Amino acid sequence: MGGLAVALLLVAVPAACGSPGPGGTGAHRPAVRPFHAWSCLGNLSSGGGLRVTGVRRLDERTADVTMTTAALAAPVTVRLMVPPGCDRRPGRRYPVLYLLHGAGGDHTAWTTGGDVARLTERRPVVVVMPDGGRGGWYTNWWNFGALGPPEWETFHVGQLVPWVDRHLPTRASGGERAIAGLSMGGFGAVSYAARHPDLFTAASSYSGALGVDSPIAELVIDIPAADDGGRPGQVFGTMAANEVRWRGHSPTDLAANLRGLRIAFYTGDGRAGPLDPGGGFDGLEAQARLSAVAFAERLDALGIPYTFGDYGPGHHTWAYFRRSLASDLPGIMAAFHRGPSVGPTFRYTGIEPSYEIAGWRVAIERTATELGVLDASAARFAVSGSGTATVRTPAGYRRPGTYLARVTSRGVTTTRRVRAGTDGRIGMTVTLGPPNPHQQYTPEAEHTSRVFTTTVEVAARRARPVRARR
């Protein structure tokens, strides 16, 4: 199917992957009653950058919480669902599943179209279903370089996850969190997991966009974003001028970051399937499958295991999203309790100039945006990119104490004395190489940019004190 035809199909995305129509099956439309706090949910109060402006209890398991944040220009609502009988088990804590909606949807989508109340009624799991904008794409918008709201990633990952762990009976660790979503939310779920792999133990996509190499990728992003007032190029920038920003959010490009997580994705091929009484062909689902196949090939090349529900005929509709979640839930539940997905040795790739992962803090001074890499282990780390990097290790050193560090940069090895602070962490600044002047993946960068790697090895024992000369 040609690009124009697929683009026209995308106009129907909100109806297909957002909220279902009035006649959707598995509808969950509880009567709204005044909220009265019960023991399982406790006090759903403001905190951590979120100001709670309203709470509505919908039934014994479900409540909607409306809040404001500086990360977003308008109030946002999060639907919370707890296990049956949770309020009769004070002190018990549960793993948590974040479910992200598709384009055109909101916090109600998974209960009205996904039948999530029935699918989880016998499973001990808290479900969190946040608004993500009708076309927010689960990212902080580029806004043509101005940045600022909407900052969906800041809200969901930086604010909502810790707020949930403070206010609901969850087990507050990456080994007890999973994230899944449909269509736009499928992209968001795996992209969030790839950018924050220490926060989740499992990530799943149901007919999601898992790569950015499609010739219609910009249309797939721009058309739903227009529902949120976005102009072409406002989310990630144009592909021609800002390809590195696209790759820095693409599950396929960041696939190596997913090592250790339980990864699952499901798609049809666009042909009419058993749940499509109207027949026809769905170009949007066909595109989703192409991205899933490319994602699977990348995971294969990296030796990362995954589950691919490549179910053949099927359209981009709630009937298949709902079926995919039902098939996937046992695997998600089994992934809980496995411990952190990021161990003491890991490799992380990202475009952010500063980030934290698994207790490591990295801040890079550079000129242009580029994909940087951190290779970390208990007594060694390597940073790749350009400019200078300030690295702070996790706690683990005797505090306070002085250690010897071997620093290898551009073929030269030197020895430094570094000090562990009272928190047992070592911080040091290292030079990578001259800052690259041009943004990665631009024509100018192709012939002028270089990648430099600096390696630091810290001795296991503290250095002997230096005796003063007489």
NUDREN-523945 format. One line per 4 residues: number of its first residue (from 1); for each residue x, y, z of C-alpha. Coordinates in pm, 1 decimal, decimal comma, always signed. Layout:
NUM	X:Y:Z | ...
This chain:
1	+0,0:+0,0:+0,0 | +138,9:+343,6:-93,7 | +245,7:+604,7:+162,0 | -49,9:+833,7:+83,6
5	-301,1:+556,2:+137,1 | -143,5:+465,5:+468,2 | -141,3:+831,3:+569,6 | -514,8:+849,6:+504,6
9	-561,6:+540,4:+718,5 | -381,7:+715,4:+1001,6 | -664,0:+969,1:+1025,1 | -866,1:+683,1:+1174,1
13	-603,8:+603,7:+1437,7 | -791,5:+769,7:+1727,3 | -1095,4:+551,7:+1667,0 | -887,6:+235,3:+1636,4
17	-634,6:+267,5:+1916,5 | -778,0:+525,8:+2151,1 | -1108,6:+498,6:+2329,2 | -1352,0:+243,8:+2181,4
21	-1684,9:+344,4:+2038,2 | -2010,3:+330,6:+2237,2 | -2071,6:-26,7:+2133,9 | -1725,2:-156,7:+2230,5
25	-1719,2:-490,9:+2406,8 | -1582,2:-536,9:+2755,7 | -1710,4:-189,4:+2849,5 | -1644,6:-83,6:+3208,7
29	-1870,6:+214,0:+3288,9 | -1907,3:+233,1:+3666,5 | -2134,1:+490,2:+3822,5 | -1934,5:+773,9:+3973,8
33	-1977,9:+800,7:+4349,8 | -1821,0:+1045,2:+4595,9 | -1475,5:+924,7:+4692,9 | -1412,3:+801,6:+5045,3
37	-1058,9:+687,3:+5123,1 | -1025,3:+319,0:+5200,1 | -725,0:+147,0:+5349,1 | -570,8:+10,4:+5029,4
41	-540,1:+345,2:+4855,2 | -474,3:+551,3:+5166,3 | -425,1:+924,2:+5131,1 | -386,6:+1017,8:+4764,7
45	-223,3:+1351,8:+4835,3 | +0,8:+1592,3:+4646,4 | +376,0:+1550,5:+4635,5 | +682,8:+1508,9:+4418,9
49	+583,9:+1780,6:+4173,0 | +222,5:+1655,7:+4139,9 | -69,4:+1850,5:+4284,6 | -380,5:+1635,3:+4332,5
53	-691,8:+1838,2:+4253,9 | -957,5:+1565,6:+4261,2 | -1017,0:+1199,3:+4341,2 | -1322,0:+998,2:+4232,1
57	-1388,9:+644,5:+4345,4 | -1556,5:+455,9:+4062,6 | -1600,7:+114,5:+4226,2 | -1437,0:-97,1:+4494,4
61	-1122,9:-138,9:+4281,2 | -1100,4:+177,2:+4073,3 | -1037,8:+547,1:+4129,8 | -956,4:+839,1:+3901,8
65	-703,8:+1092,8:+4028,1 | -680,8:+1433,1:+3860,5 | -358,4:+1626,1:+3908,4 | -154,3:+1913,6:+3775,5
69	+219,2:+1935,4:+3710,3 | +457,7:+2193,7:+3570,8 | +550,3:+1931,2:+3309,5 | +208,9:+1968,6:+3140,7
73	+3,4:+2269,5:+3040,9 | -332,8:+2124,1:+3151,1 | -464,0:+1895,4:+3427,8 | -420,6:+1522,9:+3369,3
77	-604,9:+1217,7:+3504,6 | -469,2:+879,8:+3609,1 | -695,0:+575,0:+3655,1 | -585,8:+343,7:+3937,0
81	-703,6:-14,9:+3979,2 | -619,3:-231,4:+4280,6 | -666,3:-606,6:+4328,3 | -1006,0:-726,5:+4458,5
85	-1013,7:-730,9:+4837,8 | -701,1:-515,6:+4857,5 | -862,8:-295,1:+5123,2 | -917,6:-600,4:+5345,6
89	-545,2:-687,7:+5341,9 | -368,8:-400,3:+5517,4 | +5,0:-420,6:+5489,0 | +13,6:-637,5:+5177,3
93	+204,0:-497,9:+4882,3 | +173,6:-577,1:+4511,5 | +366,3:-546,3:+4183,5 | +240,4:-276,3:+3948,7
97	+155,4:-274,4:+3577,3 | +152,5:+55,9:+3386,8 | -84,2:+41,6:+3088,1 | -47,5:+310,8:+2819,4
101	-324,3:+401,9:+2575,5 | -301,1:+469,0:+2203,6 | -351,8:+780,8:+1992,7 | -683,9:+950,2:+2054,9
105	-729,2:+771,7:+2387,7 | -704,0:+868,3:+2752,2 | -694,5:+714,8:+3100,3 | -1028,1:+539,1:+3043,6
109	-921,9:+348,6:+2730,8 | -803,8:+22,1:+2886,4 | -1109,4:-17,2:+3107,5 | -1362,5:+72,7:+2838,6
113	-1194,5:-115,2:+2553,1 | -936,8:-347,9:+2703,3 | -1152,4:-530,8:+2957,8 | -869,5:-486,7:+3206,0
117	-1095,0:-514,5:+3512,2 | -1199,0:-869,1:+3419,6 | -852,7:-971,5:+3298,3 | -690,2:-872,4:+3628,2
121	-967,9:-963,5:+3872,8 | -782,8:-1274,2:+3990,9 | -431,6:-1133,4:+3966,8 | -250,4:-965,2:+4257,4
125	-135,1:-658,6:+4067,5 | -196,2:-283,1:+4086,4 | -276,0:-131,2:+3744,3 | -194,9:+232,9:+3665,2
129	-349,1:+385,1:+3351,1 | -234,7:+745,8:+3294,3 | -336,7:+1003,4:+3037,6 | -69,9:+1039,6:+2771,1
133	-222,3:+1301,3:+2544,2 | -427,4:+1224,7:+2235,3 | -101,0:+1229,8:+2040,1 | +164,6:+1292,6:+2305,5
137	+392,7:+1004,1:+2200,6 | +523,9:+947,1:+2552,8 | +815,6:+1186,6:+2530,1 | +917,9:+1538,4:+2624,8
141	+840,7:+1736,4:+2311,6 | +1128,1:+1899,2:+2124,2 | +917,3:+2210,1:+2055,9 | +1157,5:+2322,0:+1782,9
145	+1441,3:+2345,9:+2033,7 | +1249,7:+2545,7:+2295,6 | +1171,0:+2232,4:+2504,0 | +916,8:+2276,1:+2787,2
149	+562,1:+2134,1:+2808,4 | +428,4:+1891,1:+2718,5 | +687,4:+1679,5:+2901,8 | +515,1:+1342,5:+2913,7
153	+826,9:+1146,1:+3004,4 | +897,6:+1377,1:+3297,6 | +540,5:+1330,4:+3419,6 | +512,4:+954,1:+3372,0
157	+862,2:+840,8:+3467,4 | +1002,4:+1117,6:+3682,6 | +689,3:+1206,7:+3880,6 | +413,3:+947,5:+3851,1
161	+619,7:+633,1:+3921,1 | +753,5:+762,5:+4256,5 | +411,3:+910,7:+4343,3 | +245,0:+572,4:+4288,8
165	+501,1:+399,2:+4508,9 | +441,4:+652,4:+4786,0 | +61,1:+638,5:+4776,8 | -37,1:+285,3:+4670,8
169	+53,2:-54,0:+4819,9 | +318,0:-133,1:+4559,3 | +658,1:-296,7:+4587,1 | +881,2:-5,3:+4502,5
173	+1150,6:-168,5:+4290,5 | +1226,8:-214,4:+3922,6 | +1180,5:-589,9:+3961,3 | +816,2:-533,3:+4055,9
177	+714,3:-294,7:+3774,3 | +598,1:-378,3:+3423,0 | +484,3:-149,2:+3143,4 | +269,6:-224,0:+2837,2
181	+70,5:-31,5:+2580,0 | -113,3:-40,2:+2249,9 | -18,6:+136,2:+1926,0 | +125,6:+474,5:+2032,2
185	+132,9:+333,7:+2385,6 | +319,4:+25,2:+2263,7 | +591,8:+255,5:+2137,0 | +581,6:+445,2:+2466,2
189	+604,4:+132,7:+2682,3 | +913,2:-11,7:+2512,2 | +1075,9:+330,6:+2462,2 | +1033,9:+414,3:+2831,5
193	+1176,1:+74,7:+2927,6 | +1474,8:+120,0:+2695,1 | +1546,3:+466,4:+2832,5 | +1492,6:+362,2:+3194,9
197	+1567,2:-11,9:+3207,5 | +1634,2:-9,6:+3582,2 | +1272,9:+95,6:+3650,3 | +1099,4:-203,5:+3487,0
201	+1128,4:-579,0:+3471,2 | +902,3:-626,1:+3166,3 | +784,8:-422,9:+2865,9 | +517,1:-517,0:+2611,3
205	+382,1:-364,8:+2291,5 | +51,9:-446,0:+2123,3 | +65,6:-328,0:+1759,7 | +309,1:-52,7:+1853,0
209	+559,0:+139,3:+1640,9 | +894,9:-7,8:+1745,4 | +1129,7:+169,6:+1505,2 | +1174,4:+498,5:+1320,4
213	+1315,7:+380,4:+989,0 | +980,0:+370,6:+808,7 | +942,0:+626,0:+526,4 | +608,9:+730,9:+680,2
217	+740,5:+759,5:+1037,4 | +696,7:+1136,7:+1044,6 | +334,4:+1105,7:+933,7 | +269,2:+843,5:+1201,3
221	+398,1:+1089,7:+1462,7 | +266,9:+1419,3:+1325,7 | -93,9:+1326,8:+1248,2 | -191,0:+1214,9:+1603,0
225	+22,0:+1494,5:+1757,4 | -196,8:+1746,8:+1575,3 | -480,6:+1644,1:+1809,4 | -270,8:+1794,0:+2090,4
229	-199,4:+2111,6:+1894,9 | +130,9:+1986,8:+1758,8 | +275,9:+2106,8:+1431,0 | +490,0:+1888,2:+1201,7
233	+827,7:+1831,8:+1361,9 | +724,1:+1956,1:+1705,1 | +755,9:+1619,9:+1885,6 | +1106,1:+1502,4:+1785,7
237	+1200,7:+1757,0:+1519,7 | +1212,3:+1669,8:+1153,0 | +1385,6:+1345,1:+1067,5 | +1623,1:+1520,6:+826,1
241	+1752,3:+1768,0:+1086,5 | +1708,6:+1569,7:+1409,6 | +1754,0:+1201,6:+1327,6 | +1957,3:+1146,6:+1645,6
245	+1658,0:+1252,1:+1857,7 | +1439,2:+998,2:+1678,0 | +1696,7:+724,1:+1726,7 | +1739,0:+824,5:+2089,4
249	+1374,7:+726,4:+2151,0 | +1344,7:+431,3:+1911,3 | +1310,2:+86,1:+2073,5 | +1499,5:-73,0:+1784,7
253	+1794,3:+166,0:+1812,7 | +1802,4:+132,6:+2192,9 | +1738,3:-241,9:+2195,2 | +2067,1:-322,5:+2371,7
257	+1940,2:-132,3:+2676,1 | +1661,6:-391,7:+2713,5 | +1893,7:-679,2:+2802,3 | +1765,5:-842,2:+3121,1
261	+1402,7:-734,8:+3074,7 | +1118,5:-961,6:+2969,7 | +1021,6:-824,6:+2624,1 | +699,6:-912,8:+2438,0
265	+527,8:-766,3:+2132,5 | +221,7:-869,9:+1931,8 | +101,5:-770,2:+1583,1 | -120,1:-879,9:+1299,7
269	-33,5:-836,1:+933,6 | -323,9:-611,6:+830,4 | -532,1:-872,8:+649,5 | -886,0:-933,5:+774,4
273	-872,7:-1184,9:+1058,3 | -1116,1:-1383,5:+1270,1 | -1215,0:-1073,2:+1471,4 | -1272,3:-851,0:+1165,2
277	-1625,6:-910,1:+1038,5 | -1601,1:-620,4:+793,7 | -1305,9:-761,0:+598,8 | -1065,1:-534,5:+413,5
281	-699,8:-450,5:+470,2 | -548,3:-236,4:+747,3 | -229,9:-59,1:+633,1 | -157,0:+74,1:+981,0
285	-135,8:-275,9:+1130,0 | +80,2:-386,6:+838,1 | +323,0:-104,7:+918,8 | +322,3:-204,9:+1286,7
289	+421,0:-557,3:+1188,1 | +708,1:-433,5:+970,4 | +850,6:-242,5:+1266,3 | +802,6:-549,4:+1491,6
293	+993,3:-771,6:+1249,1 | +1282,3:-521,9:+1235,4 | +1280,3:-502,9:+1615,9 | +1291,8:-883,0:+1641,6
297	+1585,9:-896,8:+1400,6 | +1773,4:-644,8:+1612,8 | +1705,3:-842,1:+1932,7 | +1820,1:-1159,6:+1758,3
301	+2146,6:-991,9:+1658,7 | +2202,7:-888,3:+2020,2 | +2110,4:-1229,3:+2161,0 | +1825,6:-1084,0:+2369,8
305	+1530,1:-1322,9:+2420,1 | +1175,0:-1205,8:+2351,4 | +818,3:-1316,2:+2284,9 | +676,1:-1222,3:+1942,8
309	+305,2:-1285,0:+1902,5 | +301,2:-1266,9:+1523,4 | -58,6:-1379,8:+1487,6 | -114,1:-1325,1:+1115,3
313	-443,8:-1180,7:+989,4 | -576,3:-903,8:+1210,3 | -658,9:-532,8:+1203,0 | -550,9:-245,5:+1429,8
317	-850,5:-274,5:+1661,5 | -941,9:-327,0:+2026,0 | -1043,8:-687,9:+1963,8 | -676,8:-775,6:+1905,8
321	-530,5:-539,3:+2167,1 | -756,1:-699,3:+2428,5 | -662,9:-1049,4:+2314,6 | -293,1:-960,5:+2319,4
325	-310,8:-835,3:+2677,6 | -493,9:-1152,5:+2783,2 | -223,5:-1366,2:+2620,7 | +56,8:-1157,3:+2764,4
329	-56,1:-1123,5:+3126,7 | +74,4:-1463,4:+3246,9 | +421,0:-1376,0:+3118,5 | +407,8:-1032,7:+3280,7
333	+305,9:-1181,0:+3615,6 | +585,2:-1438,9:+3592,4 | +839,9:-1161,8:+3531,9 | +774,5:-1002,9:+3869,4
337	+995,7:-1097,1:+4164,9 | +1298,6:-1170,5:+3941,4 | +1501,7:-888,6:+4089,1 | +1648,1:-582,6:+3912,8
341	+1665,4:-605,3:+3534,6 | +1989,8:-404,1:+3536,0 | +2265,2:-583,5:+3724,9 | +2606,2:-460,0:+3837,6
345	+2739,0:-502,0:+3481,6 | +2545,8:-335,7:+3199,7 | +2567,5:-123,9:+2884,4 | +2344,9:+181,5:+2838,3
349	+2302,8:+403,6:+2531,7 | +2121,5:+738,4:+2535,6 | +2115,3:+1092,2:+2397,3 | +2062,7:+1275,4:+2726,9
353	+2360,1:+1486,6:+2838,0 | +2287,6:+1381,5:+3197,4 | +2112,8:+1075,1:+3337,1 | +2094,8:+829,6:+3627,3
357	+2073,1:+453,2:+3593,8 | +2120,2:+177,8:+3851,0 | +2287,7:+414,9:+4094,8 | +2526,4:+566,2:+3837,6
361	+2511,2:+936,5:+3755,5 | +2658,3:+1067,9:+3431,5 | +2678,8:+1428,3:+3307,8 | +2845,2:+1504,5:+2975,2
365	+2968,5:+1845,6:+2860,0 | +2951,8:+1846,6:+2480,1 | +2854,7:+2069,1:+2189,0 | +2615,0:+1859,3:+1980,4
369	+2352,0:+1593,9:+2051,9 | +2480,9:+1240,2:+2003,3 | +2424,5:+887,0:+2127,7 | +2658,6:+825,3:+2418,7
373	+2739,0:+491,8:+2583,7 | +2812,3:+389,3:+2942,8 | +2966,4:+46,4:+3002,7 | +2963,3:-20,0:+3376,1
377	+3073,4:-291,6:+3615,6 | +3163,5:-307,4:+3982,9 | +3517,6:-170,1:+3951,8 | +3533,6:-40,3:+3595,9
381	+3345,4:+193,5:+3368,0 | +3387,2:+328,8:+3016,0 | +3216,3:+633,2:+2865,8 | +3194,2:+687,5:+2489,0
385	+3110,3:+1010,7:+2308,3 | +3286,8:+1346,7:+2295,2 | +3362,5:+1631,3:+2533,2 | +3405,9:+1563,2:+2905,6
389	+3208,9:+1334,2:+3136,4 | +3151,1:+1359,5:+3510,3 | +3067,9:+1015,4:+3651,3 | +2950,5:+928,1:+4001,1
393	+2951,9:+559,7:+4091,2 | +2694,0:+377,9:+4304,5 | +2767,8:+336,7:+4675,4 | +2996,7:+45,7:+4750,2
397	+3330,6:+187,4:+4854,1 | +3451,3:+219,0:+5213,6 | +3366,2:+564,3:+5328,7 | +3554,4:+780,5:+5338,2
401	+3857,0:+642,5:+5158,2 | +4110,4:+709,9:+4884,4 | +4152,7:+472,0:+4588,2 | +4379,3:+446,5:+4286,2
405	+4213,2:+479,2:+3944,9 | +4372,5:+387,6:+3610,2 | +4236,8:+618,9:+3340,4 | +4288,7:+526,6:+2974,7
409	+4195,3:+789,0:+2717,6 | +4302,2:+809,5:+2353,0 | +4573,2:+551,2:+2405,1 | +4729,2:+711,5:+2711,8
413	+4698,9:+561,8:+3061,9 | +4743,0:+766,7:+3377,8 | +4688,3:+694,9:+3747,0 | +4482,2:+914,4:+3976,5
417	+4389,1:+916,1:+4339,8 | +4011,3:+938,6:+4380,3 | +3817,3:+971,3:+4702,2 | +3501,4:+796,8:+4813,9
421	+3269,8:+1029,4:+5002,5 | +3070,1:+962,5:+5315,1 | +2803,5:+808,1:+5091,3 | +3048,9:+543,7:+4962,5
425	+3047,5:+683,3:+4608,3 | +3334,3:+800,3:+4390,1 | +3295,5:+1095,9:+4156,9 | +3540,4:+1203,3:+3888,6
429	+3556,5:+1401,1:+3565,7 | +3729,7:+1252,9:+3261,4 | +3807,9:+1382,0:+2913,9 | +3665,6:+1188,3:+2620,2
433	+3792,8:+1395,3:+2327,8 | +3729,5:+1723,4:+2143,5 | +3352,6:+1798,4:+2137,9 | +3198,3:+1711,1:+1804,0
437	+3067,9:+2030,2:+1639,3 | +2778,0:+1872,6:+1449,1 | +2473,9:+1675,7:+1560,9 | +2506,4:+1303,5:+1497,2
441	+2352,3:+1160,2:+1176,0 | +2368,3:+1492,8:+990,0 | +2566,3:+1517,6:+664,1 | +2815,6:+1750,5:+834,9
445	+2880,7:+1499,4:+1114,4 | +2947,7:+1214,7:+872,5 | +3297,2:+1341,7:+789,5 | +3390,7:+1544,4:+1099,0
449	+3257,6:+1368,4:+1409,7 | +3445,7:+1105,2:+1608,4 | +3358,9:+876,1:+1897,1 | +3605,0:+868,6:+2186,9
453	+3608,8:+619,5:+2474,2 | +3764,5:+672,5:+2815,4 | +3800,1:+375,2:+3049,8 | +3843,1:+396,2:+3427,6
457	+3945,6:+105,6:+3650,6 | +3926,9:+160,2:+4026,9 | +4144,0:-52,9:+4254,1 | +3951,3:-282,8:+4485,9
461	+4150,3:-170,3:+4788,8 | +4207,4:+173,4:+4926,5 | +4532,3:+339,5:+4834,9 | +4798,7:+370,7:+5098,3
465	+4826,8:+716,0:+5248,2 | +5098,5:+935,6:+5102,8 | +5363,7:+1003,5:+5365,9 | +5497,0:+1353,4:+5387,1
469	+5865,5:+1387,9:+5302,3 | +6095,7:+1502,1:+5579,1
